[in-house]
């Protein structure tokens, strides 16, 4: 255990404790918020370190008693205490190893989710629509806010492409391993001979990029307005409220037609564009660390097949961690937390092994 590193973290925590109560810091709301957030992030580590120090002191006391005590009964008590404290110390050390792992700076952010029908024609679009429903139901269970940005629906109720935002505490941390190709195996309603078809839909989970992260030059944007299509009422279809933004240097295109107001659609489109640009530039950086990324659960590659939904057998299998749940009905209703937690733990274990 790197006690020197833990000591420096404790010193930093104590310094922050003094700073956040100073009147001049409190007066600067932005700086105060930043320091309070940093202080809170260190608190679990400091708490575990203090427990570590206390247990270590108890162990030293038990060892001293073993060397100095002659009473058989007291010696036995000292031996028992030493074993108990050693076990407790191991638990605290294991916890500290996890707490000291590098954190993803995006974990606390909201997410932009893009879901597209892939291979499989209309069946792929229908499956994409079910995935949209699944994530929205999951968000509702956690009381997270969902905002639609854009949706391209088919006549049969499928979705060619849907973009929506989920806002709440640590949403990206919970959903970041959902990016990739999702495969469905089932008998489509349109299948007359009862044959099982295989189709895919792709999911992209992007952290919402803040203004300080991504700067966009207006000269690099081509903005078009057009009339919204699909459901939405006469007002939506008769006004040029929909917005399409093209980022010329990268060729990235986003559009929004969810709101009646062109201004609101423009604001939403800009949020999505910033997130996509952040993801674009971050992916270029990540390529330099591809060897390290292989030790994690997934690369986030949109083409990587991450999960199979087999309806005839009632199972959902995540191929990255070889986990199968035989509860596809409730899973599609948004009960996906068991899988999300397993993915998080697998990534955590991989990182611990890489650190060892």
C-alpha positions as a LaTeX table, in Angstrom:
\begin{tabular}{lrrr}
\hline
Residue & $x$ (\AA) & $y$ (\AA) & $z$ (\AA) \\
\hline
Unk1 & 0.00 & 0.00 & 0.00 \\
Unk2 & 1.37 & 3.36 & $-1.09$ \\
Unk3 & 1.01 & 5.23 & 2.21 \\
Unk4 & 2.96 & 8.24 & 0.93 \\
Unk5 & 0.33 & 8.82 & $-1.75$ \\
Unk6 & $-2.45$ & 8.40 & 0.81 \\
Unk7 & $-0.77$ & 10.88 & 3.15 \\
Unk8 & $-0.57$ & 13.48 & 0.38 \\
Unk9 & $-4.26$ & 12.95 & $-0.42$ \\
Unk10 & $-5.10$ & 13.43 & 3.27 \\
Unk11 & $-3.07$ & 16.65 & 3.34 \\
Unk12 & $-4.84$ & 17.92 & 0.23 \\
Unk13 & $-8.23$ & 17.03 & 1.74 \\
Unk14 & $-7.40$ & 18.92 & 4.94 \\
Unk15 & $-6.26$ & 21.94 & 2.93 \\
Unk16 & $-9.50$ & 21.90 & 0.94 \\
Unk17 & $-11.49$ & 21.64 & 4.19 \\
Unk18 & $-9.97$ & 24.95 & 5.25 \\
Unk19 & $-10.41$ & 26.61 & 1.86 \\
Unk20 & $-14.12$ & 25.90 & 1.37 \\
Unk21 & $-15.07$ & 27.75 & 4.56 \\
Unk22 & $-13.16$ & 30.92 & 3.72 \\
Unk23 & $-15.48$ & 33.89 & 2.99 \\
Unk24 & $-13.57$ & 34.95 & $-0.14$ \\
Unk25 & $-13.91$ & 31.42 & $-1.58$ \\
Unk26 & $-17.60$ & 31.17 & $-0.70$ \\
Unk27 & $-18.16$ & 34.52 & $-2.45$ \\
Unk28 & $-16.80$ & 33.04 & $-5.70$ \\
Unk29 & $-19.56$ & 30.52 & $-6.39$ \\
Unk30 & $-17.84$ & 28.87 & $-9.35$ \\
Unk31 & $-14.56$ & 28.34 & $-7.50$ \\
Unk32 & $-16.35$ & 27.25 & $-4.32$ \\
Unk33 & $-18.38$ & 24.67 & $-6.27$ \\
Unk34 & $-15.23$ & 23.31 & $-7.90$ \\
Unk35 & $-13.40$ & 22.97 & $-4.56$ \\
Unk36 & $-16.39$ & 21.39 & $-2.81$ \\
Unk37 & $-16.67$ & 18.84 & $-5.62$ \\
Unk38 & $-12.97$ & 18.00 & $-5.33$ \\
Unk39 & $-13.28$ & 17.80 & $-1.53$ \\
Unk40 & $-16.21$ & 15.38 & $-1.80$ \\
Unk41 & $-14.34$ & 13.19 & $-4.30$ \\
Unk42 & $-11.46$ & 12.74 & $-1.83$ \\
Unk43 & $-13.65$ & 12.05 & 1.20 \\
Unk44 & $-14.12$ & 8.27 & 0.62 \\
Unk45 & $-10.35$ & 7.80 & 0.17 \\
Unk46 & $-9.54$ & 9.80 & 3.31 \\
Unk47 & $-12.14$ & 7.91 & 5.32 \\
Unk48 & $-10.72$ & 4.55 & 4.21 \\
Unk49 & $-7.17$ & 5.74 & 4.92 \\
Unk50 & $-8.12$ & 6.80 & 8.44 \\
Unk51 & $-9.63$ & 3.35 & 9.02 \\
Unk52 & $-6.45$ & 1.82 & 7.65 \\
Unk53 & $-4.31$ & 3.81 & 10.09 \\
Unk54 & $-6.50$ & 2.90 & 13.06 \\
Unk55 & $-6.47$ & $-0.81$ & 12.23 \\
Unk56 & $-2.71$ & $-0.72$ & 11.71 \\
Unk57 & $-2.32$ & 0.85 & 15.18 \\
Unk58 & $-4.48$ & $-1.93$ & 16.65 \\
Unk59 & $-2.33$ & $-4.55$ & 14.91 \\
Unk60 & 0.84 & $-3.02$ & 16.33 \\
Unk61 & $-0.74$ & $-3.07$ & 19.80 \\
Unk62 & $-1.73$ & $-6.73$ & 19.48 \\
Unk63 & 1.78 & $-7.66$ & 18.31 \\
Unk64 & 3.33 & $-5.81$ & 21.24 \\
Unk65 & 1.07 & $-7.68$ & 23.65 \\
Unk66 & 2.13 & $-11.01$ & 22.13 \\
Unk67 & 5.76 & $-10.17$ & 22.82 \\
Unk68 & 5.30 & $-8.79$ & 26.34 \\
Unk69 & 2.37 & $-10.76$ & 27.81 \\
Unk70 & 2.83 & $-14.04$ & 29.69 \\
Unk71 & $-0.76$ & $-14.76$ & 30.76 \\
Unk72 & $-2.06$ & $-17.62$ & 28.49 \\
Unk73 & $-5.60$ & $-16.21$ & 28.40 \\
Unk74 & $-4.45$ & $-12.72$ & 27.41 \\
Unk75 & $-2.08$ & $-14.18$ & 24.83 \\
Unk76 & $-4.97$ & $-16.07$ & 23.24 \\
Unk77 & $-7.05$ & $-12.87$ & 23.16 \\
Unk78 & $-4.16$ & $-11.02$ & 21.51 \\
Unk79 & $-3.82$ & $-13.73$ & 18.85 \\
Unk80 & $-7.54$ & $-13.59$ & 18.05 \\
Unk81 & $-7.50$ & $-9.81$ & 17.84 \\
Unk82 & $-4.45$ & $-9.88$ & 15.58 \\
Unk83 & $-6.15$ & $-12.26$ & 13.14 \\
Unk84 & $-9.34$ & $-10.20$ & 13.13 \\
Unk85 & $-7.46$ & $-6.96$ & 12.54 \\
Unk86 & $-5.37$ & $-8.49$ & 9.74 \\
Unk87 & $-8.54$ & $-9.58$ & 7.95 \\
Unk88 & $-10.06$ & $-6.12$ & 8.45 \\
Unk89 & $-6.90$ & $-4.46$ & 7.17 \\
Unk90 & $-6.99$ & $-6.59$ & 4.01 \\
Unk91 & $-10.56$ & $-5.47$ & 3.31 \\
Unk92 & $-9.62$ & $-1.81$ & 3.75 \\
Unk93 & $-6.56$ & $-2.25$ & 1.51 \\
Unk94 & $-8.69$ & $-3.85$ & $-1.21$ \\
Unk95 & $-11.16$ & $-0.96$ & $-0.96$ \\
Unk96 & $-8.36$ & 1.60 & $-1.13$ \\
Unk97 & $-6.95$ & $-0.03$ & $-4.28$ \\
Unk98 & $-10.34$ & 0.47 & $-5.93$ \\
Unk99 & $-10.70$ & 4.04 & $-4.67$ \\
Unk100 & $-7.23$ & 4.92 & $-5.96$ \\
Unk101 & $-7.94$ & 3.72 & $-9.50$ \\
Unk102 & $-7.92$ & 6.55 & $-12.08$ \\
Unk103 & $-11.43$ & 7.92 & $-12.52$ \\
Unk104 & $-13.12$ & 8.79 & $-15.78$ \\
Unk105 & $-13.63$ & 12.58 & $-15.83$ \\
Unk106 & $-16.87$ & 12.04 & $-17.76$ \\
Unk107 & $-18.50$ & 9.76 & $-15.18$ \\
Unk108 & $-20.62$ & 12.49 & $-13.60$ \\
Unk109 & $-21.93$ & 13.82 & $-16.91$ \\
Unk110 & $-25.30$ & 13.49 & $-18.61$ \\
Unk111 & $-25.44$ & 11.43 & $-21.80$ \\
Unk112 & $-26.54$ & 11.78 & $-25.39$ \\
Unk113 & $-27.75$ & 8.42 & $-26.75$ \\
Unk114 & $-27.95$ & 7.61 & $-30.46$ \\
Unk115 & $-29.69$ & 4.42 & $-31.51$ \\
Unk116 & $-29.85$ & 3.27 & $-35.14$ \\
Unk117 & $-31.37$ & 0.28 & $-36.87$ \\
Unk118 & $-28.58$ & $-1.81$ & $-38.40$ \\
Unk119 & $-28.53$ & $-4.98$ & $-40.47$ \\
Unk120 & $-31.90$ & $-6.67$ & $-40.86$ \\
Unk121 & $-34.20$ & $-4.21$ & $-42.57$ \\
Unk122 & $-37.45$ & $-3.29$ & $-40.83$ \\
Unk123 & $-36.87$ & $-5.85$ & $-38.08$ \\
Unk124 & $-33.68$ & $-3.99$ & $-37.14$ \\
Unk125 & $-35.64$ & $-0.73$ & $-36.98$ \\
Unk126 & $-38.29$ & $-2.33$ & $-34.76$ \\
Unk127 & $-35.57$ & $-3.62$ & $-32.45$ \\
Unk128 & $-33.99$ & $-0.15$ & $-32.35$ \\
Unk129 & $-37.36$ & 1.23 & $-31.20$ \\
Unk130 & $-37.47$ & $-1.38$ & $-28.41$ \\
Unk131 & $-33.98$ & $-0.38$ & $-27.27$ \\
Unk132 & $-35.06$ & 3.26 & $-27.12$ \\
Unk133 & $-38.03$ & 2.21 & $-24.98$ \\
Unk134 & $-35.76$ & 0.07 & $-22.77$ \\
Unk135 & $-33.36$ & 2.90 & $-21.96$ \\
Unk136 & $-36.16$ & 5.39 & $-21.40$ \\
Unk137 & $-37.91$ & 2.99 & $-19.00$ \\
Unk138 & $-34.61$ & 2.47 & $-17.17$ \\
Unk139 & $-34.22$ & 6.26 & $-16.89$ \\
Unk140 & $-37.77$ & 6.58 & $-15.52$ \\
Unk141 & $-37.02$ & 3.97 & $-12.82$ \\
Unk142 & $-34.08$ & 6.10 & $-11.68$ \\
Unk143 & $-36.09$ & 9.32 & $-11.99$ \\
Unk144 & $-33.68$ & 10.68 & $-14.57$ \\
Unk145 & $-34.80$ & 13.34 & $-17.04$ \\
Unk146 & $-35.21$ & 12.30 & $-20.68$ \\
Unk147 & $-35.28$ & 14.80 & $-23.56$ \\
Unk148 & $-35.92$ & 13.76 & $-27.15$ \\
Unk149 & $-33.70$ & 15.42 & $-29.73$ \\
Unk150 & $-34.50$ & 13.70 & $-33.01$ \\
Unk151 & $-36.27$ & 10.59 & $-34.25$ \\
Unk152 & $-36.73$ & 9.09 & $-37.71$ \\
Unk153 & $-39.59$ & 6.61 & $-37.46$ \\
Unk154 & $-40.85$ & 4.05 & $-39.98$ \\
Unk155 & $-44.44$ & 3.34 & $-40.94$ \\
Unk156 & $-44.45$ & 0.07 & $-38.96$ \\
Unk157 & $-43.34$ & 1.76 & $-35.74$ \\
Unk158 & $-39.64$ & 1.09 & $-36.04$ \\
Unk159 & $-36.88$ & 3.66 & $-35.72$ \\
Unk160 & $-34.17$ & 4.27 & $-38.27$ \\
Unk161 & $-32.42$ & 6.65 & $-35.90$ \\
Unk162 & $-33.25$ & 8.20 & $-32.52$ \\
Unk163 & $-31.28$ & 10.72 & $-30.48$ \\
Unk164 & $-32.19$ & 11.62 & $-26.91$ \\
Unk165 & $-30.55$ & 12.91 & $-23.75$ \\
Unk166 & $-30.68$ & 11.40 & $-20.26$ \\
Unk167 & $-29.80$ & 13.76 & $-17.41$ \\
Unk168 & $-29.10$ & 12.78 & $-13.82$ \\
Unk169 & $-26.42$ & 11.89 & $-11.30$ \\
Unk170 & $-23.56$ & 9.84 & $-12.80$ \\
Unk171 & $-25.58$ & 8.75 & $-15.84$ \\
Unk172 & $-22.50$ & 8.32 & $-18.02$ \\
Unk173 & $-20.82$ & 6.14 & $-15.38$ \\
Unk174 & $-23.87$ & 3.87 & $-15.43$ \\
Unk175 & $-24.38$ & 3.65 & $-19.21$ \\
Unk176 & $-20.92$ & 4.10 & $-20.75$ \\
Unk177 & $-20.49$ & 0.40 & $-21.54$ \\
Unk178 & $-23.68$ & 0.26 & $-23.63$ \\
Unk179 & $-22.01$ & 1.56 & $-26.79$ \\
Unk180 & $-21.74$ & $-1.01$ & $-29.53$ \\
Unk181 & $-23.77$ & $-3.35$ & $-31.72$ \\
Unk182 & $-26.76$ & $-5.05$ & $-30.07$ \\
Unk183 & $-27.98$ & $-8.22$ & $-31.82$ \\
Unk184 & $-31.50$ & $-9.63$ & $-31.68$ \\
Unk185 & $-32.54$ & $-13.18$ & $-32.55$ \\
Unk186 & $-36.27$ & $-13.86$ & $-32.87$ \\
Unk187 & $-39.13$ & $-14.67$ & $-35.23$ \\
Unk188 & $-40.34$ & $-11.36$ & $-36.73$ \\
Unk189 & $-44.07$ & $-10.70$ & $-36.86$ \\
Unk190 & $-43.80$ & $-10.53$ & $-40.64$ \\
Unk191 & $-42.21$ & $-14.02$ & $-40.84$ \\
Unk192 & $-44.78$ & $-16.53$ & $-42.15$ \\
Unk193 & $-42.70$ & $-19.71$ & $-41.81$ \\
Unk194 & $-41.58$ & $-19.25$ & $-38.22$ \\
Unk195 & $-37.90$ & $-18.81$ & $-39.00$ \\
Unk196 & $-35.62$ & $-17.05$ & $-36.54$ \\
Unk197 & $-34.02$ & $-13.91$ & $-37.96$ \\
Unk198 & $-30.91$ & $-12.11$ & $-36.73$ \\
Unk199 & $-30.83$ & $-8.31$ & $-36.83$ \\
Unk200 & $-28.75$ & $-5.59$ & $-35.22$ \\
Unk201 & $-29.04$ & $-2.07$ & $-33.88$ \\
Unk202 & $-26.20$ & 0.18 & $-32.82$ \\
Unk203 & $-26.06$ & 2.22 & $-29.62$ \\
Unk204 & $-23.74$ & 5.16 & $-29.01$ \\
Unk205 & $-23.53$ & 6.66 & $-25.51$ \\
Unk206 & $-21.80$ & 10.05 & $-25.53$ \\
Unk207 & $-20.98$ & 12.18 & $-22.50$ \\
Unk208 & $-22.62$ & 15.59 & $-22.74$ \\
Unk209 & $-19.84$ & 18.02 & $-23.56$ \\
Unk210 & $-19.77$ & 21.24 & $-21.58$ \\
Unk211 & $-18.93$ & 24.61 & $-23.12$ \\
Unk212 & $-15.49$ & 24.61 & $-21.52$ \\
Unk213 & $-14.65$ & 21.27 & $-23.15$ \\
Unk214 & $-15.54$ & 21.84 & $-26.80$ \\
Unk215 & $-15.29$ & 25.16 & $-28.61$ \\
Unk216 & $-16.99$ & 25.49 & $-31.99$ \\
Unk217 & $-16.19$ & 28.25 & $-34.46$ \\
Unk218 & $-19.36$ & 29.56 & $-36.10$ \\
Unk219 & $-17.47$ & 29.73 & $-39.41$ \\
Unk220 & $-17.10$ & 25.94 & $-39.27$ \\
Unk221 & $-20.87$ & 25.41 & $-39.16$ \\
Unk222 & $-23.42$ & 25.04 & $-41.95$ \\
Unk223 & $-26.92$ & 25.43 & $-40.51$ \\
Unk224 & $-30.07$ & 24.51 & $-42.45$ \\
Unk225 & $-33.69$ & 24.78 & $-41.37$ \\
Unk226 & $-36.54$ & 22.69 & $-42.70$ \\
Unk227 & $-40.04$ & 21.53 & $-41.90$ \\
Unk228 & $-40.36$ & 18.75 & $-39.37$ \\
Unk229 & $-41.72$ & 15.45 & $-40.52$ \\
Unk230 & $-43.71$ & 12.73 & $-38.81$ \\
Unk231 & $-45.96$ & 13.12 & $-35.81$ \\
Unk232 & $-46.16$ & 16.48 & $-34.14$ \\
Unk233 & $-49.30$ & 18.23 & $-35.30$ \\
Unk234 & $-50.02$ & 20.75 & $-38.03$ \\
Unk235 & $-48.01$ & 23.56 & $-36.42$ \\
Unk236 & $-44.81$ & 21.52 & $-36.45$ \\
Unk237 & $-45.23$ & 20.44 & $-40.05$ \\
Unk238 & $-46.05$ & 23.92 & $-41.36$ \\
Unk239 & $-43.07$ & 25.81 & $-39.93$ \\
Unk240 & $-39.34$ & 25.60 & $-40.64$ \\
Unk241 & $-38.58$ & 24.73 & $-37.01$ \\
Unk242 & $-36.28$ & 21.75 & $-37.58$ \\
Unk243 & $-32.54$ & 22.41 & $-37.57$ \\
Unk244 & $-29.68$ & 20.57 & $-39.26$ \\
Unk245 & $-26.10$ & 21.41 & $-38.33$ \\
Unk246 & $-23.05$ & 20.31 & $-40.29$ \\
Unk247 & $-19.57$ & 20.69 & $-38.80$ \\
Unk248 & $-17.52$ & 21.29 & $-41.93$ \\
Unk249 & $-14.02$ & 20.28 & $-40.66$ \\
Unk250 & $-15.20$ & 16.82 & $-39.53$ \\
Unk251 & $-18.34$ & 16.30 & $-41.64$ \\
Unk252 & $-20.38$ & 15.49 & $-38.52$ \\
Unk253 & $-24.10$ & 16.18 & $-39.04$ \\
Unk254 & $-26.76$ & 16.50 & $-36.33$ \\
Unk255 & $-30.37$ & 17.50 & $-36.53$ \\
Unk256 & $-33.21$ & 18.27 & $-34.16$ \\
Unk257 & $-36.92$ & 18.54 & $-34.86$ \\
Unk258 & $-38.41$ & 17.67 & $-31.48$ \\
Unk259 & $-39.31$ & 21.23 & $-30.43$ \\
Unk260 & $-41.72$ & 23.62 & $-32.14$ \\
Unk261 & $-39.28$ & 26.47 & $-31.62$ \\
Unk262 & $-36.37$ & 26.76 & $-34.05$ \\
Unk263 & $-34.31$ & 28.37 & $-31.28$ \\
Unk264 & $-34.87$ & 25.42 & $-28.92$ \\
Unk265 & $-34.09$ & 22.94 & $-31.68$ \\
Unk266 & $-30.89$ & 24.86 & $-32.42$ \\
Unk267 & $-29.87$ & 24.72 & $-28.73$ \\
Unk268 & $-30.47$ & 20.97 & $-28.57$ \\
Unk269 & $-28.65$ & 20.35 & $-31.84$ \\
Unk270 & $-25.66$ & 22.34 & $-30.57$ \\
Unk271 & $-25.53$ & 20.21 & $-27.38$ \\
Unk272 & $-25.52$ & 17.04 & $-29.45$ \\
Unk273 & $-22.90$ & 18.41 & $-31.85$ \\
Unk274 & $-20.57$ & 19.33 & $-28.98$ \\
Unk275 & $-20.93$ & 15.85 & $-27.52$ \\
Unk276 & $-20.25$ & 14.19 & $-30.86$ \\
Unk277 & $-17.20$ & 16.37 & $-31.44$ \\
Unk278 & $-15.94$ & 15.59 & $-27.95$ \\
Unk279 & $-16.38$ & 11.88 & $-28.68$ \\
Unk280 & $-14.69$ & 12.28 & $-32.08$ \\
Unk281 & $-11.59$ & 13.99 & $-30.70$ \\
Unk282 & $-11.45$ & 11.73 & $-27.63$ \\
Unk283 & $-11.54$ & 8.61 & $-29.80$ \\
Unk284 & $-8.47$ & 9.88 & $-31.64$ \\
Unk285 & $-6.64$ & 10.25 & $-28.33$ \\
Unk286 & $-7.81$ & 6.81 & $-27.19$ \\
Unk287 & $-6.24$ & 5.15 & $-30.22$ \\
Unk288 & $-2.86$ & 6.04 & $-28.76$ \\
Unk289 & $-3.75$ & 3.97 & $-25.70$ \\
Unk290 & $-5.35$ & 1.02 & $-27.50$ \\
Unk291 & $-3.24$ & $-1.49$ & $-25.56$ \\
Unk292 & $-4.55$ & $-0.16$ & $-22.27$ \\
Unk293 & $-8.13$ & $-0.07$ & $-23.53$ \\
Unk294 & $-7.98$ & $-3.80$ & $-24.31$ \\
Unk295 & $-7.76$ & $-4.44$ & $-20.58$ \\
Unk296 & $-11.13$ & $-2.80$ & $-20.11$ \\
Unk297 & $-14.63$ & $-4.14$ & $-20.78$ \\
Unk298 & $-14.98$ & $-2.67$ & $-24.27$ \\
Unk299 & $-13.49$ & $-0.20$ & $-26.68$ \\
Unk300 & $-16.74$ & 1.59 & $-27.36$ \\
Unk301 & $-16.37$ & 0.75 & $-31.05$ \\
Unk302 & $-19.82$ & 1.08 & $-32.64$ \\
Unk303 & $-19.20$ & $-2.04$ & $-34.75$ \\
Unk304 & $-18.25$ & $-4.22$ & $-31.79$ \\
Unk305 & $-21.01$ & $-6.76$ & $-31.10$ \\
Unk306 & $-21.50$ & $-6.52$ & $-27.38$ \\
Unk307 & $-24.80$ & $-8.23$ & $-26.61$ \\
Unk308 & $-27.32$ & $-10.73$ & $-27.98$ \\
Unk309 & $-31.04$ & $-10.66$ & $-27.18$ \\
Unk310 & $-32.40$ & $-14.15$ & $-27.90$ \\
Unk311 & $-36.18$ & $-14.04$ & $-27.58$ \\
Unk312 & $-36.97$ & $-17.76$ & $-28.27$ \\
Unk313 & $-34.70$ & $-18.77$ & $-25.38$ \\
Unk314 & $-35.65$ & $-15.77$ & $-23.23$ \\
Unk315 & $-32.03$ & $-14.78$ & $-22.63$ \\
Unk316 & $-29.77$ & $-11.75$ & $-22.87$ \\
Unk317 & $-26.03$ & $-12.43$ & $-23.19$ \\
Unk318 & $-23.27$ & $-9.87$ & $-22.90$ \\
Unk319 & $-20.31$ & $-11.27$ & $-24.83$ \\
Unk320 & $-17.65$ & $-9.10$ & $-23.17$ \\
Unk321 & $-18.16$ & $-10.60$ & $-19.72$ \\
Unk322 & $-19.89$ & $-13.87$ & $-20.75$ \\
Unk323 & $-22.91$ & $-13.04$ & $-18.61$ \\
Unk324 & $-26.36$ & $-14.40$ & $-19.45$ \\
Unk325 & $-29.66$ & $-13.34$ & $-17.87$ \\
Unk326 & $-32.78$ & $-15.41$ & $-18.49$ \\
Unk327 & $-35.17$ & $-12.51$ & $-18.00$ \\
Unk328 & $-35.46$ & $-10.88$ & $-21.41$ \\
Unk329 & $-39.00$ & $-9.63$ & $-20.73$ \\
Unk330 & $-38.13$ & $-7.58$ & $-17.67$ \\
Unk331 & $-34.78$ & $-6.62$ & $-19.22$ \\
Unk332 & $-36.53$ & $-5.01$ & $-22.19$ \\
Unk333 & $-38.77$ & $-3.21$ & $-19.68$ \\
Unk334 & $-35.73$ & $-1.35$ & $-18.36$ \\
Unk335 & $-34.51$ & $-3.68$ & $-15.61$ \\
Unk336 & $-30.91$ & $-3.63$ & $-16.81$ \\
Unk337 & $-29.10$ & $-2.63$ & $-13.60$ \\
Unk338 & $-27.79$ & $-6.13$ & $-12.87$ \\
Unk339 & $-26.02$ & $-6.18$ & $-16.23$ \\
Unk340 & $-24.77$ & $-2.60$ & $-15.87$ \\
Unk341 & $-23.29$ & $-3.36$ & $-12.43$ \\
Unk342 & $-21.61$ & $-6.55$ & $-13.70$ \\
Unk343 & $-19.99$ & $-4.58$ & $-16.52$ \\
Unk344 & $-18.76$ & $-1.94$ & $-14.07$ \\
Unk345 & $-17.25$ & $-4.57$ & $-11.76$ \\
Unk346 & $-15.61$ & $-6.39$ & $-14.69$ \\
Unk347 & $-14.00$ & $-3.14$ & $-15.84$ \\
Unk348 & $-12.88$ & $-2.40$ & $-12.29$ \\
Unk349 & $-11.32$ & $-5.88$ & $-11.96$ \\
Unk350 & $-9.53$ & $-5.51$ & $-15.30$ \\
Unk351 & $-8.07$ & $-2.19$ & $-14.21$ \\
Unk352 & $-6.93$ & $-3.65$ & $-10.87$ \\
Unk353 & $-5.21$ & $-6.52$ & $-12.68$ \\
Unk354 & $-3.54$ & $-4.04$ & $-15.02$ \\
Unk355 & $-2.28$ & $-2.02$ & $-12.03$ \\
Unk356 & $-0.85$ & $-5.12$ & $-10.33$ \\
\hline
\end{tabular}
